[in-house]
């Protein structure tokens, strides 16, 4: 993650007419440094050098700003997964590299990553709680890539009754667990212990090989 130029009060990145993008960037940075609850709309306004009232021209409130950060995060994550899937190597190698890309994203973009999983999602009617209709988060894009990658990697499928979406969810849960433990400094490291990338690769291979073995 790129550091602030001169600290949290630096405003040189803001240009008149691009307030929405400046607010999104401010929120992403605050989340990365302080956590999802570590800033207010007043903080974001102060950072970009505008009055708090000016924010409401672009966002209904703090939750709407957080949801936009989550949307941007989903878009970037899906793009990285897609690039990994299009890379060189066998289908299985490309699939495992998607997991590695996921871990790298979580490490390099902690603000986006936290927003993805902690911002309040829209309600059942597609609206944020207490808000007006808005486009839902793009988690389906990233999840869809995992499912499609599994189908292309294993065109013969898995055992009867094993849906590729089930395996994709397992892979995503494993990836998220490793990323979360690593970010919190809770992932044991040291001589003889695997890196987070090795751990993910071994787990993914165990899952998919186990499913294909059952298919046989």
C-alpha positions in Angstrom: 0.0 0.0 0.0 1.3 3.5 -0.9 1.9 5.6 2.2 0.5 9.0 2.8 2.7 11.7 1.4 3.1 13.6 4.6 0.6 12.1 7.1 -3.2 12.0 7.6 -3.5 15.8 7.1 -2.0 15.8 3.6 -4.5 17.2 1.1 -2.4 17.5 -2.0 -4.1 14.5 -3.7 -7.5 16.3 -3.8 -8.5 18.3 -6.8 -11.7 20.3 -7.1 -14.3 18.5 -9.2 -13.1 15.0 -8.1 -14.5 15.0 -4.6 -16.2 11.6 -4.8 -12.9 9.9 -5.7 -11.0 11.8 -3.0 -13.5 10.7 -0.4 -13.3 7.0 -1.5 -9.5 7.2 -1.3 -9.7 8.8 2.1 -12.0 6.1 3.4 -9.8 3.4 2.0 -6.7 4.8 3.7 -8.5 5.3 7.0 -9.8 1.8 7.0 -6.3 0.4 6.2 -4.7 2.4 9.1 -7.5 2.4 11.7 -9.9 -0.4 10.8 -13.5 -0.2 9.6 -14.7 1.8 12.6 -11.7 4.1 12.7 -13.0 7.2 11.0 -16.0 9.4 10.6 -17.4 11.4 7.7 -16.0 14.5 9.5 -12.5 12.8 9.4 -12.9 12.2 5.6 -14.1 15.7 5.0 -11.2 17.2 7.0 -8.7 15.0 5.1 -9.8 16.3 1.6 -10.4 19.8 2.8 -14.1 20.3 2.5 -17.0 20.8 4.9 -18.9 17.7 6.1 -22.0 19.0 4.3 -20.2 18.8 1.0 -20.0 15.0 1.3 -23.7 14.5 1.1 -23.7 15.6 -2.5 -22.1 12.2 -3.3 -23.0 9.9 -0.3 -26.1 9.6 1.8 -23.9 8.8 4.8 -21.0 6.9 6.2 -22.4 3.5 5.3 -22.9 4.5 1.7 -19.3 5.6 1.5 -18.1 2.3 3.0 -20.3 0.4 0.6 -18.7 2.2 -2.4 -15.2 1.3 -1.0 -16.4 -2.3 -0.8 -17.6 -2.1 -4.4 -14.2 -0.8 -5.6 -12.5 -3.6 -3.6 -14.6 -6.3 -5.2 -13.9 -4.9 -8.6 -10.1 -4.9 -8.0 -10.2 -8.4 -6.5 -12.1 -9.8 -9.4 -9.7 -8.3 -11.8 -6.7 -9.8 -10.1 -8.4 -13.2 -10.0 -9.2 -13.0 -13.7 -5.6 -12.1 -14.5 -4.4 -15.1 -12.6 -6.8 -17.3 -14.4 -5.6 -16.1 -17.8 -1.9 -16.7 -16.9 0.4 -19.4 -18.2 0.5 -23.0 -17.0 -1.9 -25.8 -16.6 -5.5 -25.2 -15.5 -4.7 -26.5 -12.0 -1.7 -24.2 -11.7 -3.8 -21.2 -12.8 -6.5 -22.1 -10.3 -4.0 -22.3 -7.4 -2.5 -18.9 -8.5 -6.0 -17.4 -8.1 -5.7 -18.2 -4.4 -2.2 -16.7 -4.3 -3.6 -13.6 -6.0 -6.3 -13.4 -3.3 -3.8 -13.5 -0.5 -1.6 -10.8 -2.2 -4.7 -8.6 -2.6 -5.5 -8.9 1.1 -2.0 -8.0 2.0 -1.6 -5.1 -0.4 -5.0 -3.6 -0.1 -6.1 -3.9 3.6 -8.5 -1.0 3.3 -10.4 -2.6 0.4 -10.2 -6.1 1.9 -11.7 -5.0 5.3 -14.4 -3.0 3.5 -15.4 -6.0 1.4 -16.1 -8.2 4.4 -17.2 -5.6 7.0 -19.2 -3.0 5.2 -22.9 -3.5 5.7 -24.4 -5.2 2.7 -27.7 -4.1 1.0 -30.9 -5.4 2.5 -33.1 -8.1 0.9 -34.7 -5.5 -1.4 -31.3 -4.4 -2.7 -31.2 -1.3 -0.5 -28.7 -0.5 2.2 -30.4 -0.5 5.6 -32.4 2.7 5.8 -31.2 3.8 2.3 -32.4 4.0 -1.3 -31.9 1.3 -3.9 -28.2 0.8 -4.9 -26.3 -1.7 -6.9 -25.2 -4.7 -4.8 -21.6 -5.6 -4.1 -19.7 -7.5 -6.8 -18.8 -10.5 -4.7 -20.7 -12.6 -7.3 -18.0 -11.6 -9.8 -15.2 -13.0 -7.7 -17.1 -16.1 -6.7 -18.2 -16.7 -10.3 -14.6 -16.7 -11.4 -13.8 -19.4 -8.9 -16.7 -21.5 -10.0 -15.8 -21.1 -13.7 -12.1 -21.8 -13.0 -13.1 -25.1 -11.2 -15.3 -26.1 -14.1 -12.5 -25.5 -16.7 -9.9 -27.2 -14.5 -12.0 -30.2 -13.9 -14.3 -30.6 -16.9 -15.4 -34.1 -15.9 -16.7 -32.7 -12.7 -16.6 -34.1 -9.2 -18.5 -36.9 -7.5 -22.2 -37.2 -7.8 -23.9 -34.5 -5.8 -20.8 -32.3 -5.3 -21.6 -28.9 -6.8 -18.5 -26.9 -8.0 -20.0 -24.0 -6.1 -19.5 -26.0 -2.9 -15.8 -26.5 -3.6 -15.5 -22.9 -4.6 -17.0 -21.8 -1.2 -14.5 -24.1 0.6 -11.6 -22.6 -1.3 -12.9 -19.0 -0.6 -13.3 -19.8 3.1 -9.8 -21.3 3.3 -8.3 -18.2 1.5 -10.2 -15.8 3.8 -9.2 -17.6 6.9 -5.5 -17.6 6.0 -5.6 -14.0 4.9 -7.3 -13.0 8.2 -4.9 -14.9 10.4 -2.0 -13.5 8.5 -3.2 -9.9 8.7 -3.7 -10.3 12.5 -0.3 -11.8 13.0 -1.8 -15.0 14.2 -0.5 -17.3 11.5 2.4 -19.3 13.0 5.7 -18.9 11.2 9.1 -20.3 11.6 11.5 -23.1 10.6 9.6 -26.0 9.1 6.3 -24.1 8.9 4.8 -23.3 5.5 4.3 -19.8 4.3 0.7 -18.6 3.8 1.0 -19.2 0.1 2.3 -22.8 0.7 -0.5 -23.4 3.2 -3.2 -22.2 0.8 -1.7 -24.2 -2.1 -1.7 -27.4 -0.1 -5.2 -26.8 1.2 -6.6 -26.1 -2.3 -4.9 -29.1 -3.8 -6.3 -31.3 -1.0 -9.8 -30.1 -1.5 -9.9 -30.5 -5.3 -8.0 -33.8 -5.3 -10.3 -35.2 -2.7 -13.3 -34.2 -4.7 -12.0 -35.7 -7.9 -10.9 -38.9 -6.1 -14.4 -39.3 -4.9 -15.6 -38.9 -8.4 -13.6 -41.9 -9.5 
